[in-house]
Amino acid sequence: MNRFVLPTLLALGASLVSPSPADAVVMAPASSSKSALRESDPAAERSGAGIEALSANDLDAAEAAFKEAIAANPRMPQPLIGLADVALRRGLRAEAKKWLDQAILAAPYDDAARHALSLFHFTGKEYAEAEDALRKALAVNPKNLRAQIDLADLYANSLGRPSDAIVAYRAALAIDPTHAGAHNGLATALAATGQFTKAEAEYRKSAELAPTMPMPLHSLARMQLTRGQTEAGLASLDAALKLKPDFIPALLDKGDVLLGQGKTDAALAVYDQAVTADAKHAAAWFKRGAVLQILGKTADAERDYKKTIELDKTFGAAYNNLAWMTVESGLNLDQAATWADKAVKLEPDNAAFRDTQGWVYRAQRKLAEAETVLEKAATMQPPVADIQYHLGMVYQDQKKPDQARRAFDAALAIDPKHPPSKAALQKLGDTVKQ
């Protein structure tokens, strides 16, 4: 709810549509009678036809209708914005920018054209330009609720400026105090600045204004859980799931909490609900696979990890876990190496993935490669005792006892109770005495 799906350029630009307080865009002419609209304003009628064609993704028909509207009224911004939308959908950013510039030139005091320009910049991750366009749209029309919320969302989600987001969300609520999404966004920004009591009040206000929607309660749960309020967080998750039992984000979070509490079977049951609710949700399959791996059901875990990859070929953790299970079994090390390499390629800054890759190399007796990979992993933050231990084992394999000792000592500096490193040091000491 905090991050609403950005509307299309047309939804932003067309004065023929009226966004509802819940941000649903109704693609309909302002007049209740299409025939009356056609008789009174041919340009508006053709622009409306372009909107309808665009909503059906008929880009050729939309383009033709918008050009007919421009021929009827060259200073009307909506069809120019529509042509920009067509161009953007075709991947022609330069052409889209040309049409938007023309729309602003045709109607310099029309906030819709500048708002549409902000979306253009947002889709190109040109966030500073998007901010500038939104500010100019609001300067033209300070009551543009959608632009005000988009500005707040931009601050909160893309620019990392929660204090500015708070100001912008409050400005949106000054326009419409009943906007549940703005209350939810304000709550998240307040939480990001440490104002947790105020944030909770805003989450609850959002839930009150949107009593059938689980998102505000889910957002509240996440804030509570990150603050260590586990029971309160679980209660909020259950409240969200009571509204929508198949709400995947809340199901996954609840499973994670139960798993963290050591309630493995209960967590598995929740993840089962998630994959039943949405069989195409990659993270749900991954999480279920992780629990099955913990339970020692490696064949079932492998099946779920492979399902994860089938749904999302960029899911690095699934490749990593497949590699780890395979190297642990000692079977098909070449396949394990392929999976580990894929995980590292997807997330080169993930120390755990590099650790797995190094451990696979060790199993393959590629000790020089294992040393290089694990030395890199050991420099990454935060420090991990297991990585130092694995590095020490590779040093030991290469008969480098001094380096091995330093690695095991480093592991114990991170975790003084790390049993494998204690045992390795004792064994290494015995070896040195001999």
Secondary structure, DSSP 8 states (H G I E B T S, - for coil): --S-----HHHHH-TT----TT-------SSS-HHHHHHH-HHHHHHHHHHHHHHTT-HHHHHHHHHHHHHH-TT-HHHHHHHHHHHHHTT-HHHHHHHHHHHHHH-TT-HHHHHHHHHHHHHTT-HHHHHHHHHHHHHH-TT-HHHHHHHHHIIIIIS--HHHHHHHHHHHHHH-TT-HHHHHHHHHHHHHTT-HHHHHHHHHHHHHHSTT-SHHHHHHHHHHHHTT-HHHHHHHHHHHHHH-TT-HHHHHHHHHHHHHTT-HHHHHHHHHHHHHH-TT-HHHHHHHHHHHHHTT-HHHHHHHHHHHHHH-TT-HHHHHHHHHHHHHHT--HHHHHHHHHHHHHH-TT-HHHHHHHHHHHHHTT-HHHHHHHHHHHHTSSS--HHHHHHHHHHHHHTT-HHHHHHHHHHHHHH-TT-HHHHHHHHHHHHHHH-
